[in-house]
């Protein structure tokens, strides 16, 4: 089930380098899982939604991934 996405996310919520790294990791993982290149149409929409969700309060890679994939992600074994 896809999460309900608000399109009125606060544009003033700051996304600095640390925040961008969180969003980028979630985005990269989701693109890899789906077999998408990062510049395809679907990935561009995913990037927009990922940033919107971050601005709405999904402030960790885990939260973003879970909301966008519908499942927990597995941490690679070390």
N, C-alpha and C positions, 0 to 999 in steps of 0.2 A: 504494500500500500504506500503510495506516494504521500509525503507530508503536505499539509495545506500551506501554501506559500503566500505570505502577505506581500503585496507589491508596494506597500507604503513604509518599508523599513526606514528607520531614521538615517538619513544620509549624513548626519553630522556625527555619527559614531565613528570615532577615529580608528583608522586601520593603519598602524605603523608597521615597522619592519618585523616585530615579533608577531603581531597579529596576522600579517600577510604570510609569514612562514607557516602558521597554523592552517590558514585557508589553502595555501599552496600544497601542503602535504596531503590534505584531504582530497583536493582536486586531482593531484597526481595519482593517488591510490585509486580513486574511482575511475579515472580514465584508463589506467592500466588494467583494472579488473574488467572493464567493458571492451578493451581492445581498441580504444579510440586514440587517434592522434590528438595532441593538445590544441590543434588549430582547426579541427573540423567543426561544422555547424553545431553538432550536438554538444561538443566540449565547450564551445563559447557560451551556450545557454547554461550548461552546468556551472561554468565559472560565475555567471551572473547570479544564479540561484544560490550558490555556495556563499558568495559575499553577502547576499541578502539575508540568508539564514544566520551568518555570523553577526550581522548587525542586529538581528532580532534576539540574539542571546545564545546561540549555539556556538559557544566560545572555546571548543576544544576539537581536535581532530576526530576524536572518538564520537562526540555528539554529531558533528557534521556528517561523518561517514554513516553512522547509524540512521540518521534522518534521511539521507539521500539514497542509501542502498537497502534500507529495511532490515539490515542484519548487522550484528557485531562484526568488527574486523578482527582478524587473527594477527597477533604480533609474531613476526618471523622468529623462529628459534635461533638462539645465538650459538 
